[in-house]
Amino acid sequence: MAKKQHSENRLNTIIRLFWLSFVGMLIVVSIFFYGLANEWFGDMPSFEELENPETNLASEIFSSDGVVLGTFHIENRSNIHFHELPPDLINALLAIEDIRFTEHSGIDFKAIGRVAWGVITGNSKGGGSTLTQQLAKNLFPRDENLSVPQLVMRKFKEWITASRLERNYSKEEIMSMYLNTVPFGSQAFGIKSAALTFFGKTPGELSLEEAALMAGVVNAPTRFSPIRNPERALQRRNLVLMKMADYGFITKDDYENVSRIPIDMSNFGLLDHNSGAATYFREFLRSELKEWAANHQKSDGTPYDIYKDGLKIYTTINSRMQQYAEEAVREHLGDDLQPSFFRHWKDQANAPFVFPPEDMKEQVDLILNQAMRRSDRYRYLKKAGASADSIALSFRTPLRMRVFSWKGPVDTIMTPMDSIRYYKFYLQSSLMSVDVQTGQVRAYVGGIDYRYFKYDHATQARRQVGSTFKPFLYTLAMQEGEYTPCYKVPNISYSVQLWDGTFWEPKNSSDERIGEEVTLKWALANSNNWISAYLIKRFPPESVIQMARKMGVVSPIDPVPAIALGTPEITLGEMVGAMNTFSNKGVFIKPYFMTRIEDKNGNLIERFVPEQSEALDEVTAYKMIQLMKGVVESGTGVRLQSKYNMRNPIAGKTGTTQNQSDGWFMGLTPDLTTGVWTGAEDRAVHFRSIKLGQGANMALPIWALYMQKIYNDPVLNIRKDDFDKPVNDVSLDFNCVEYDRQQLNNNSNLQNDDDF
């Protein structure tokens, strides 16, 4: 009996010790987690941080028709709401990562037990982290190179953070936050950026197999990358599909059919600053926005950061028009003009430079050395402390490099100096197209390929404008009232006395109708220099410049008679804005590029409105439209009708500068004003014949291709109508036959009066 009593006492003691140990362990664990939560063992995310987790959100650039043109980012991350996520993606993620997501409160103890048993038995079957725990790790990343104790401590902290996240957010919010923060590889953070990077789609457009691939990638973005490891990615995707079938999200037949579909990466493209749509425009916008951000503060008083604050920037660019503009430049230069330029200079010494023989070597060396000093390679070596001799040697040392060509990048071996000369052969082009009534820029092309040619020829480059400047002179003549489009002037040489007593007397490029009386409409249509000299004698350069200023030209212009032929250097953007004044009935609207900026939550920060002013009266503007119609109907722009069969009302002006260094075409329709410039980076590089180097051959075809694409797109609804007439009927001024008859009658009546 005593022995039995002793056994019972011993058992009771063991039970008592067990419960004391258990309760003690619970107390210790509770104190431990209480201490963790109250930062006894290091910082924990605060309530405010949980409510407003800090992530580097990319600022998104939207076109006027709702297409994302690109982002400004450190991490290419954009947020998306739960309702924008496709069910297949959600189900795929649950199947492969956290099937009990809707049941647990941030920590899945069943999964933890499975992991522990796997460690004990050596038969591990997956991790124990829930989506909420992974979100905690994404929002509050671990430090690198943690020791084992530190890693264990960090894991416990993530448990607490996950529990707090579950208390603060709904399951739908946690799911969307997770998909917004997880890295997918290939510089894509979050599902919105990943879908666009891998498939060129929005998340809502993902197919079942694409959604399964995205869900599979998140576990190990590099290991399961469809770009780096396509076979492993396929196996992972099919595992996700199998899990979806096991859990009833799809049928077995769906699994069998979809798992046979190969991974299609044909639409893959890194969303960096060098690729995608409207690259030159995006870089122009970056400089504008950085200035804007520096002068606008958030609620905490700090300036906005376009790389981290997730701004939504709504631009005026139309994605379809932008695509057509880039295609038009590519088609004309890549398929026609550049091959013609190569043939033109084949087997020519010192190609492609044009200098007097005695200055050739000196001038070419100067250009190449200047280009060398502007290169990234030179700046890097200079900053690293390399000597002038070592830098020169590095530019003469052959290297493997990838260079631009219109048929795609070419891998080759050449010296950096040879690559500089190679690129000097390439012609550049820029295009800007604005909506007539609003001044909104619909298309913006600054060059032929931003990856290789960073200089923006749309708004940065000032180039001689040639005869496209003549409309400013003719506008002054029309507005003074003395002249009409049908006014006749003898087509003879005119000279203008200069301030030093010498005379300026321009030459004509054509012998057509010498000595005859010609109308101003004919003179402008044929870019006649003698008639421009006639007009500049009557309207001094200062007055012409003042007119150009009213129409938005801000570039410096010397008040000399030669401006009548287009010697001023002006940006394409300025010229497009000025020419749009004619289409917009005399009202100048400064071209603008953004409509509004919102914060990451969609709250309006700023709305933009255009600057506008009345530059000339409506009748004068209409007279100029009729004058410039003559350019297309029978003048230097006639190939729009003869070659491109464009018979709708179009006003235009070609421009060709000295030595054919610059080719221009300004084209006006009732809805769009579009300007095109084409030339090389260096003025010494050009065609040697006016036939090939004139604006009608270098720039006009791009305008024609662009507008043809636009007219053929019914979505854009761009009209082929005529320009609106002003309220006052001025039709007589443009019927030159009737005008001559009336002038004859007036002279006859005057003669009768004299007789009387």
C-alpha positions in Angstrom: 0.0 0.0 0.0 2.8 2.4 0.9 4.5 1.5 -2.4 1.3 2.3 -4.3 0.9 5.6 -2.4 4.5 6.4 -3.3 3.9 5.8 -6.9 0.8 7.9 -6.9 2.7 10.7 -5.2 5.5 10.5 -7.7 3.0 10.6 -10.6 1.3 13.6 -9.1 4.7 15.3 -8.7 5.5 14.6 -12.3 2.2 15.9 -13.5 2.5 18.9 -11.3 6.0 19.6 -12.6 4.8 19.1 -16.1 2.0 21.6 -15.7 4.3 24.0 -13.9 6.9 23.6 -16.7 4.1 24.1 -19.3 2.6 27.1 -17.6 6.1 28.4 -17.0 7.0 27.9 -20.6 3.8 29.7 -21.6 4.6 32.5 -19.3 8.2 32.7 -20.7 6.9 32.5 -24.3 4.3 35.1 -23.6 6.8 37.4 -22.0 9.2 36.8 -24.9 6.5 37.7 -27.5 5.3 40.6 -25.3 8.9 41.8 -25.2 9.2 41.4 -29.0 6.0 43.3 -29.6 7.2 46.1 -27.3 10.6 46.3 -28.8 12.7 44.8 -26.0 14.7 43.0 -28.5 14.9 45.6 -31.3 12.6 47.7 -33.4 9.2 46.5 -34.7 7.0 48.2 -37.3 4.9 50.8 -35.7 1.1 51.1 -36.1 1.6 54.0 -38.4 4.1 51.9 -40.5 1.6 49.1 -40.7 -1.1 51.6 -41.8 1.2 53.2 -44.3 3.9 50.8 -45.3 6.8 52.4 -47.2 7.5 51.0 -50.6 9.3 52.5 -53.5 6.4 53.0 -55.9 7.1 53.8 -59.5 5.4 56.9 -61.0 3.3 55.8 -64.0 3.1 57.8 -67.2 -0.3 57.5 -68.9 -1.3 58.4 -72.4 -4.4 60.4 -73.1 -6.1 57.1 -74.1 -5.2 55.3 -70.9 -2.1 53.3 -72.0 0.8 53.1 -69.6 3.7 54.6 -71.6 6.3 53.9 -69.0 7.4 54.6 -65.4 10.0 56.5 -63.4 11.3 54.2 -60.8 14.0 52.9 -58.6 12.1 49.7 -58.2 9.7 49.1 -61.1 6.6 48.7 -58.8 3.0 49.8 -59.3 0.1 49.1 -57.1 -3.1 47.3 -58.1 -6.4 46.8 -56.3 -7.9 43.4 -55.5 -10.8 43.8 -57.9 -8.3 44.1 -60.7 -6.7 40.7 -60.0 -8.0 37.8 -62.1 -9.5 34.8 -60.2 -7.0 32.5 -61.9 -4.1 34.4 -60.5 -5.5 34.4 -56.9 -6.4 30.7 -57.1 -2.9 29.8 -58.5 -1.2 31.7 -55.7 -3.4 30.0 -53.0 -2.8 26.6 -54.5 1.0 26.9 -54.6 1.8 29.1 -51.6 -1.0 29.2 -48.9 -4.1 27.1 -49.4 -5.4 27.9 -45.9 -4.9 31.6 -46.4 -8.6 32.4 -45.7 -8.6 30.2 -42.5 -5.5 31.3 -40.6 -4.8 34.6 -38.8 -1.4 35.2 -40.3 0.4 32.1 -38.9 -0.5 28.6 -40.1 0.4 26.3 -37.1 -0.5 23.2 -39.1 2.1 24.2 -41.8 4.6 25.0 -39.0 4.0 21.5 -37.5 4.5 20.0 -41.0 7.8 21.8 -41.4 9.0 20.7 -37.9 8.1 17.1 -38.6 9.9 17.3 -41.9 13.0 18.6 -40.1 12.9 15.7 -37.6 12.3 13.0 -40.2 14.4 14.6 -43.0 11.4 14.6 -45.3 10.6 18.2 -45.8 7.5 19.1 -47.8 7.6 22.8 -48.3 7.8 25.9 -46.2 5.6 27.1 -43.4 5.3 30.8 -44.2 1.9 32.2 -45.0 1.3 34.8 -47.6 0.8 37.3 -44.7 4.3 36.4 -43.3 5.8 36.8 -46.7 4.1 40.1 -47.0 5.6 41.1 -43.6 9.0 40.1 -44.9 8.5 42.1 -48.2 7.3 45.2 -46.4 10.0 45.1 -43.7 12.9 43.3 -45.3 15.4 41.4 -43.2 19.0 42.6 -42.8 21.6 40.7 -44.7 24.1 38.2 -43.2 22.0 37.4 -40.1 23.4 34.7 -37.7 21.2 31.7 -36.9 19.9 33.2 -33.6 19.3 36.6 -35.3 17.4 34.8 -38.1 15.2 32.9 -35.6 14.6 36.2 -33.7 13.7 37.9 -37.0 11.3 35.0 -37.9 9.4 35.5 -34.6 9.2 39.2 -35.3 7.6 38.4 -38.7 5.0 36.3 -36.9 4.0 39.3 -34.8 4.0 41.6 -37.8 1.9 39.1 -39.7 -0.7 38.9 -36.9 -0.8 42.7 -36.8 -1.3 42.9 -40.5 -4.2 40.4 -40.2 -5.8 42.7 -37.6 -5.3 45.9 -39.7 -6.3 44.6 -43.2 -8.8 42.4 -44.8 -7.8 39.2 -46.6 -8.4 40.9 -50.0 -6.2 43.8 -49.0 -3.4 41.5 -47.8 -3.6 39.5 -51.1 -3.3 42.7 -53.2 -0.6 44.1 -51.0 1.4 40.9 -51.3 1.1 40.9 -55.1 2.1 44.5 -55.1 5.3 44.0 -53.2 6.6 40.6 -54.3 9.6 40.7 -56.8 9.1 38.7 -60.0 12.6 39.1 -61.4 13.6 40.9 -64.6 13.4 44.3 -62.7 9.7 43.8 -62.1 8.3 44.4 -58.7 4.6 43.7 -58.2 2.1 41.9 -60.4 1.2 45.0 -62.4 4.8 45.6 -63.6 5.4 41.8 -64.0 2.4 41.3 -66.3 3.5 44.2 -68.4 7.2 43.1 -68.4 6.6 39.4 -69.2 3.5 39.5 -71.4 2.8 43.1 -72.3 -0.6 42.9 -70.5 -2.5 44.1 -67.5 -3.0 41.6 -64.7 -6.7 41.3 -65.7 -5.7 40.1 -69.2 -3.5 37.2 -68.0 -4.6 33.8 -69.3 -4.7 30.7 -67.0 -1.3 29.5 -68.0 0.2 33.0 -67.6 -1.3 33.4 -64.2 0.0 30.0 -63.1 3.5 31.0 -64.3 3.4 34.3 -62.4 2.3 32.5 -59.2 5.1 30.0 -59.6 7.8 32.6 -60.2 7.3 34.4 -56.8 8.9 31.5 -54.9 12.3 32.0 -56.5 12.3 34.6 -59.3 15.7 33.7 -60.6 15.4 29.9 -60.3 12.1 29.9 -62.1 12.6 32.8 -64.5 11.0 32.0 -67.9 13.8 34.0 -69.5 16.9 32.6 -67.8 15.5 29.1 -67.0 12.6 28.3 -69.3 12.6 24.5 -68.7 12.5 24.9 -65.0 9.8 27.7 -65.3 7.7 25.3 -67.4 7.9 22.6 -64.8 7.1 25.1 -62.0 4.1 26.4 -63.9 2.7 22.9 -64.5 3.2 22.1 -60.8 1.0 25.2 -60.0 -1.6 23.9 -62.5 -1.6 20.5 -61.0 -2.1 22.0 -57.5 -5.0 24.0 -58.8 -6.5 20.8 -60.1 -5.9 19.0 -56.8 -7.7 21.8 -54.9 -10.6 22.0 -57.4 -9.8 25.4 -58.9 -9.6 23.9 -62.3 -10.6 20.5 -63.8 -8.2 17.7 -64.6 -9.0 18.2 -68.3 -8.0 21.9 -67.9 -4.8 20.8 -66.3 -4.1 18.3 -69.1 -4.8 20.8 -71.9 -3.2 23.9 -70.4 0.0 22.1 -69.2 0.8 21.3 -72.9 0.9 24.9 -73.9 4.5 26.2 -74.2 5.6 29.3 -72.4 5.3 32.3 -74.8 7.8 35.1 -74.1 7.4 36.9 -77.4 6.0 40.0 -75.7 8.7 40.1 -73.0 10.4 43.5 -72.6 12.3 45.1 -69.8 10.5 48.3 -68.7 13.6 50.4 -68.5 14.2 54.0 -69.5 15.8 53.1 -72.9 13.0 51.0 -74.3 9.2 51.1 -74.8 7.0 53.7 -76.3 7.8 57.5 -76.5 11.3 57.2 -75.0 12.4 60.7 -76.0 9.1 62.1 -74.7 9.5 60.3 -71.4 13.0 61.7 -70.9 11.8 65.2 -71.7 9.0 64.7 -69.2 11.5 63.5 -66.6 13.3 66.8 -66.6 10.0 68.7 -66.5 8.7 66.6 -63.6 12.0 66.8 -61.6 11.6 70.6 -61.7 7.9 70.4 -60.8 8.6 68.0 -57.9 11.3 70.2 -56.4 8.7 73.0 -56.1 5.7 70.9 -54.8 5.6 69.4 -51.3 3.7 66.5 -49.8 1.6 66.8 -46.6 4.7 66.2 -44.5 6.5 69.1 -46.1 9.0 67.1 -48.1 9.2 67.5 -51.9 7.7 64.8 -54.2 10.0 62.1 -55.5 9.1 60.9 -59.0 11.0 57.7 -58.4 9.4 56.6 -55.1 6.0 58.3 -54.6 3.9 56.5 -57.1 2.6 59.5 -58.9 0.2 59.1 -61.7 1.1 61.4 -64.6 -1.5 61.9 -67.3 -0.1 63.1 -70.5 -1.5 64.5 -73.7 0.2 61.8 -75.9 -2.1 59.5 -77.8 -0.6 56.1 -77.8 -1.9 55.2 -81.3 -0.6 58.4 -82.8 2.7 58.0 -81.0 3.1 54.5 -82.5 2.3 55.8 -86.0 4.8 58.6 -85.6 7.6 56.2 -84.6 6.6 53.8 -87.4 6.7 56.6 -90.0 10.2 57.7 -88.9 11.4 54.1 -89.0 9.8 53.3 -92.4 11.2 56.4 -94.2 14.6 56.5 -92.6 15.2 52.8 -92.2 13.8 51.6 -95.5 14.5 54.5 -97.8 16.5 57.6 -96.7 19.3 56.0 -94.8 20.1 53.3 -97.4 20.0 56.1 -100.0 22.5 58.1 -97.8 24.8 55.1 -97.6 24.8 54.6 -101.4 25.3 58.3 -101.9 28.5 58.2 -99.8 29.8 54.8 -100.9 33.5 54.8 -101.8 33.8 58.5 -101.1 36.9 59.8 -99.3 36.3 61.5 -95.9 32.6 60.3 -95.9 30.2 61.5 -94.7 31.7 64.9 -94.0 31.7 67.9 -96.4 34.4 70.5 -95.9 36.8 72.3 -98.2 39.7 70.0 -99.0 42.3 72.2 -97.3 40.2 72.1 -94.0 39.0 68.5 -94.2 41.4 66.7 -91.9 41.4 69.4 -89.3 37.6 69.8 -89.2 36.9 66.0 -89.2 39.4 65.5 -86.3 37.8 68.3 -84.4 34.3 66.8 -84.8 35.5 63.3 -83.8 37.5 64.6 -80.8 34.5 66.7 -79.6 32.3 63.6 -79.8 34.9 61.6 -77.9 34.9 64.1 -75.1 31.1 64.0 -74.9 31.0 60.2 -74.6 30.3 58.3 -71.4 33.5 56.3 -71.8 35.6 59.5 -71.9 33.9 61.0 -68.8 34.3 57.7 -66.9 38.0 57.4 -67.7 38.6 61.1 -66.9 36.8 60.7 -63.6 38.9 57.6 -62.8 42.1 59.7 -63.3 43.3 58.3 -66.6 45.9 60.3 -68.4 45.2 61.8 -71.8 47.5 59.3 -73.5 45.8 56.3 -71.9 42.3 57.7 -72.8 43.4 58.2 -76.4 44.8 54.6 -76.5 41.6 53.2 -75.1 39.7 54.9 -77.9 42.0 53.3 -80.5 41.8 49.8 -79.0 39.3 47.3 -80.7 36.5 46.1 -78.4 33.5 43.8 -78.8 30.4 46.0 -78.8 26.9 46.2 -80.0 26.0 49.0 -82.3 22.8 50.3 -83.8 21.5 49.4 -87.3 18.0 49.8 -88.8 17.9 46.0 -89.1 18.6 45.5 -85.4 21.6 45.7 -83.1 24.8 44.3 -84.6 27.5 42.6 -82.5 30.9 43.6 -83.9 34.5 44.5 -83.0 35.7 48.0 -83.6 37.5 50.8 -81.7 35.4 53.3 -79.8 36.7 56.0 -82.2 35.6 54.0 -85.2 32.1 53.6 -83.5 31.9 57.4 -83.2 32.5 57.8 -86.9 30.1 54.9 -87.7 27.3 56.7 -85.8 28.1 60.0 -87.7 26.7 58.4 -90.8 23.2 58.1 -89.3 20.5 60.6 -90.2 18.3 61.7 -87.3 14.7 62.8 -87.4 12.1 64.4 -85.0 8.4 64.8 -85.2 5.9 66.7 -83.1 2.1 66.6 -83.6 -0.3 68.8 -81.7 -4.1 69.0 -81.5 -5.1 72.3 -83.2 -7.8 73.5 -80.8 -6.2 72.4 -77.5 -2.5 72.6 -78.1 -2.1 69.1 -76.6 1.0 67.2 -78.0 -0.3 64.0 -79.4 3.0 62.5 -80.7 6.6 63.3 -79.9 9.6 61.7 -81.5 13.0 63.1 -80.6 15.3 60.8 -82.6 15.7 57.4 -84.2 16.6 55.2 -81.2 17.0 56.5 -77.6 19.2 53.5 -76.6 22.0 54.7 -78.9 21.2 58.4 -79.6 20.2 60.3 -76.4 20.0 63.8 -77.9 16.5 65.1 -78.3 15.9 66.9 -81.6 12.3 67.8 -80.8 12.8 70.3 -78.0 16.6 70.4 -77.3 18.1 71.0 -80.7 18.0 74.4 -82.4 18.5 74.0 -86.2 18.2 76.4 -89.1 14.6 76.3 -90.3 15.1 77.4 -93.9 12.0 78.3 -95.8 9.7 77.2 -93.0 10.4 80.7 -91.5 9.0 82.5 -94.5 5.4 82.2 -93.3 6.2 84.7 -90.5 7.3 87.2 -93.1 4.2 86.5 -95.3 2.0 86.8 -92.2 3.2 90.3 -91.6 2.5 91.2 -95.2 -1.0 89.7 -95.0 -1.9 91.4 -91.7 -0.8 94.8 -92.8 -3.7 94.7 -95.3 -1.7 96.0 -98.3 -1.1 92.5 -99.6 -3.3 89.5 -100.4 -2.3 86.0 -101.6 -3.0 87.1 -105.2 -1.0 90.3 -105.0 1.6 90.2 -107.8 5.3 91.1 -107.6 7.9 91.1 -110.4 10.0 87.9 -110.1 13.4 89.7 -110.3 16.4 90.0 -108.1 16.1 92.4 -105.1 18.8 93.7 -102.9 18.6 95.1 -99.3 21.1 97.6 -98.0 22.8 96.5 -94.7 23.9 98.7 -91.8 27.5 98.9 -93.1 26.4 100.2 -96.5 26.8 96.8 -98.3 24.0 95.0 -100.0 22.4 91.6 -99.4 21.1 90.0 -102.5 19.9 86.4 -102.3 20.0 83.9 -105.1 17.1 81.8 -106.3 17.2 78.0 -106.5 15.1 78.0 -109.7 15.0 80.0 -112.9 11.2 79.5 -113.3 9.2 82.5 -114.4 12.1 85.0 -114.2 11.0 88.5 -115.0 7.3 87.7 -114.8 4.8 89.0 -112.3 4.0 86.3 -109.8 1.5 86.1 -107.0 2.6 85.8 -103.4 0.8 82.5 -103.3 3.0 81.2 -106.1 6.1 82.7 -104.5 5.5 81.0 -101.1 4.5 77.7 -102.8 7.8 77.6 -104.7 10.0 79.0 -101.9 11.0 81.9 -104.1 13.9 83.8 -102.4 13.6 87.0 -104.6 10.0 87.6 -103.4 11.1 87.1 -99.8 13.8 89.8 -100.4 11.1 92.0 -101.8 9.0 91.6 -98.7 11.9 92.0 -96.2 12.7 95.4 -97.8 9.1 96.5 -96.9 8.9 94.9 -93.5 12.1 95.2 -91.4 13.5 92.1 -89.7 12.6 93.5 -86.3 8.9 93.5 -87.2 9.2 89.9 -88.5 10.8 88.8 -85.3 8.1 90.5 -83.3 5.5 88.5 -85.3 7.4 85.3 -84.7 7.5 86.1 -81.0 3.7 86.6 -80.9 3.4 83.1 -82.4 5.5 81.5 -79.7 9.1 81.5 -81.0 11.5 82.2 -78.1 14.9 81.2 -79.6 17.4 84.0 -80.3 17.0 85.6 -83.7 19.4 88.2 -85.2 17.6 91.1 -86.9 19.2 90.7 -90.3 17.5 90.5 -93.7 18.7 86.9 -94.2 16.0 85.7 -91.8 13.7 86.0 -94.8 15.4 82.9 -96.1 15.3 81.0 -92.8 18.7 81.5 -91.2 17.3 81.4 -87.6 17.9 78.4 -85.5 14.7 77.3 -83.8 13.5 74.1 -82.1 10.9 71.9 -83.8 8.6 72.3 -80.8 8.6 76.1 -81.3 7.9 75.8 -85.0 5.0 73.4 -84.5 3.4 75.7 -81.9 3.8 78.7 -84.2 2.4 77.1 -87.3 -0.6 75.8 -85.2 -1.6 79.5 -84.8 -2.7 79.5 -88.5 -4.9 76.4 -88.0 -6.3 77.7 -84.8 -7.6 80.9 -86.4 -4.9 83.2 -85.1 -4.8 82.1 -81.5 -1.4 80.8 -80.3 -1.5 77.9 -77.8 1.8 76.9 -76.3 2.1 73.1 -76.9 1.7 71.3 -73.6 2.3 67.7 -72.5 0.5 67.0 -69.2 -3.1 67.3 -68.2 -2.9 66.4 -64.5 -0.9 64.7 -61.8 -2.4 62.5 -59.1 -0.8 61.0 -56.0 -0.6 57.2 -55.4 -4.1 57.2 -54.0 -5.6 59.0 -57.0 -5.9 62.4 -55.3 -5.5 65.3 -57.7 -2.3 67.3 -57.0 -2.2 69.6 -60.0 -4.1 70.2 -63.2 -2.5 71.9 -66.2 -4.0 74.3 -68.7 -2.3 75.8 -71.8 -0.9 79.2 -72.2 -2.7 81.0 -75.1 -3.0 84.4 -76.6 -4.3 86.0 -79.8 -1.3 86.5 -82.1 -3.1 87.6 -85.3 -6.6 88.1 -86.6 -8.7 85.3 -88.0 -8.7 86.6 -91.5 -4.9 86.9 -91.6 -4.7 83.3 -90.3 -7.1 82.1 -93.0 -5.1 83.9 -95.7 -2.0 82.1 -94.6 -3.7 78.8 -94.7 -4.7 79.5 -98.3 -1.2 80.6 -99.1 0.3 77.4 -97.6 -2.3 75.3 -99.4 -0.5 76.3 -102.5 2.7 74.6 -101.3 0.8 71.2 -101.5 -1.4 72.0 -104.5 1.4 73.1 -106.9 4.6 73.9 -105.0 7.4 72.1 -103.2 5.0 69.9 -101.3 3.1 68.6 -104.3 4.4 65.1 -103.9 1.8 64.7 -101.1 -0.7 64.6 -103.9 1.3 63.0 -106.7 3.1 60.3 -104.7 1.0 59.8 -101.6 -2.4 60.6 -103.2 -3.4 62.9 -100.3 -6.1 65.1 -101.9 -7.8 66.4 -98.8 -7.2 70.1 -97.8 -3.6 70.4 -96.4 -1.6 73.5 -95.8 2.2 73.1 -95.6 5.7 74.4 -95.9 8.9 72.7 -96.8 12.3 73.9 -95.6 15.8 73.2 -96.8 18.8 74.9 -95.2 22.3 75.7 -96.4 24.1 72.8 -97.9 21.0 70.6 -97.3 22.0 70.1 -93.7 18.4 70.3 -92.5 15.2 69.2 -94.1 11.8 70.4 -92.8 8.1 69.9 -93.4 5.3 71.6 -91.5 1.9 70.1 -92.3 -1.4 71.7 -91.2 -4.9 70.1 -91.2 -8.0 71.2 -89.4 -7.4 68.8 -86.5 -3.6 68.4 -86.4 -0.5 70.5 -86.9 2.6 68.3 -87.3 6.2 69.2 -87.9 9.1 67.0 -89.0 12.8 67.7 -89.1 15.5 65.4 -90.6 19.2 65.8 -90.7 22.4 64.5 -89.2 23.8 65.4 -85.7 26.6 67.4 -87.4 25.7 70.0 -90.0 28.8 69.0 -92.0 27.1 65.6 -92.6 24.5 65.8 -95.4 23.5 64.9 -98.9 25.6 66.7 -101.6 22.6 67.3 -103.9 19.5 69.4 -103.4 17.4 66.7 -105.0 18.2 64.2 -102.2 18.7 66.7 -99.4 15.6 69.0 -99.7 12.9 69.0 -97.1 10.4 67.4 -99.6 12.6 64.3 -99.7 14.0 64.2 -96.2 11.0 65.2 -94.0 7.8 65.4 -96.0 7.5 61.6 -96.5 7.5 61.0 -92.8 4.6 63.4 -92.4 2.8 61.7 -95.2 3.3 58.2 -93.8 2.2 59.4 -90.3 -1.0 61.1 -91.6 -1.9 58.1 -93.8 -1.8 55.8 -90.8 -3.9 58.3 -88.8 -6.5 58.7 -91.5 -6.8 55.0 -91.8 -7.5 54.5 -88.1 -11.2 55.1 -87.5 -10.8 55.2 -83.7 -8.9 58.5 -84.0 -11.6 60.1 -86.0 -9.3 62.7 -87.7 -11.2 64.6 -90.3 -10.3 65.3 -93.9 -12.5 68.4 -94.0 -11.5 71.8 -95.2 -10.4 74.6 -92.8 -13.2 76.8 -91.5 -13.7 80.1 -93.1 -13.8 83.3 -91.0 -17.1 85.0 -90.5 -16.0 87.7 -93.0 -16.0 86.3 -96.5 -12.5 86.6 -98.0 -12.9 84.1 -100.8 -12.2 86.7 -103.5 -8.7 87.1 -102.3 -7.9 83.5 -103.2 -9.5 83.4 -106.6 -6.7 85.0 -108.4 -8.4 85.1 -111.8 -11.4 86.9 -110.3 -8.9 89.1 -108.3 -7.2 90.1 -111.6 -10.5 90.9 -113.2 -11.6 93.1 -110.3 -8.2 94.9 -110.2 -8.6 95.6 -113.9 -12.1 97.0 -113.4 -10.8 99.1 -110.5 -8.0 100.5 -112.6 -10.5 101.2 -115.4 -12.8 103.0 -113.1 -9.9 105.1 -111.8 -9.0 106.0 -115.4 -12.6 107.1 -116.1 -12.5 109.2 -113.0 -9.3 110.9 -114.3 -10.9 111.5 -117.6 -13.8 113.1 -115.9 
